[in-house]
Structures are given as C-alpha cells and as structure tokens.
Amino acid sequence: MHTNKEKLLKGVKLMGGTLLLLITAPIVLNSSFKNQDHPMFIPVLGIGIVLLVAAIYFGFKGIRTLMGALFND
C-alpha cells in the first residue's frame, strides 16, 4: 500500500487555502456587522457569507482528498 503523493500534495494545498478562508471569512463578517449603517453593508455581508461557505466546501473537499491519498480509494 503506497501513498499517492500527487493527490496528497493537492489535499495539502486545499487545506492551506481552507485555512486562509477560515481566517478571512470571520474578519469580513465581523467588519460587516460593525458597520451596519454603512451603504456597503449588504455587499460586504454577501462576500463574507460566500467566503464562509467556500471555507466549509474546500475543507470537506481537502479532507476527502487527503483521505483518498492516504487510503488509496
């Protein structure tokens, strides 16, 4: 049983991007809620929600890729 190194590297890259999204999404959402009276509230809130959903999606995809690389689907 051998580890698929290319798939493992892809999974690590996905998890790195997920980490970046997990840091930026709450910051964007927090700044949105702090400025509710600003005219850009709705667009910034939308961007924060999209970043949050992307973090969840890429997190699951990264974990699935890592598990596939380690356990040879």
DRENDREN-335374 format. One record per residue (C-alpha): x, y, z; residue in three letters. Coordinates in steps of 0.25 Angstrom, whole numbers, plus 5000, padded with zeros to 4 digits. Each point is the difference from the previous one (the first is absolute). Last residue first. Layout:
XYZAla...
***
This chain:
496150204989Asp501549995004Asn500050025015Phe500950115001Leu499750074987Ala498549985001Gly500050055015Met500850134996Leu499050024988Thr498849995009Arg500650095011Ile500350104989Gly498649994994Lys499450025014Phe500850125003Gly499850064986Phe498549995002Tyr500050065014Ile501050114996Ala499250034988Ala498750025008Val500750105009Leu500650084989Leu498650014993Val499550045013Ile501050115002Gly499950054986Ile498550015002Gly500250085013Leu500950094992Val499050034990Pro498950025010Ile500850105009Phe500550084989Met499150125003Pro500550015014His499049995012Asp500449855003Gln501450035001Asn500449915012Lys499249894993Phe500850014987Ser501450015008Ser499649875007Asn499649934987Leu501350044993Val500849955012Ile499249875002Pro500349974985Ala501550034999Thr500549905010Ile499249884996Leu500350044986Leu501550005002Leu499949865007Leu499249954988Thr501050044990Gly501049925008Gly499149885001Met499950014985Leu501550004998Lys500149885010Val499049924992Gly500750034987Lys501349965006Leu499449875005Leu499449974986Lys501450024994Glu500649915011Lys499049884998Asn500449925012Thr500449864998His499449875005Met
***
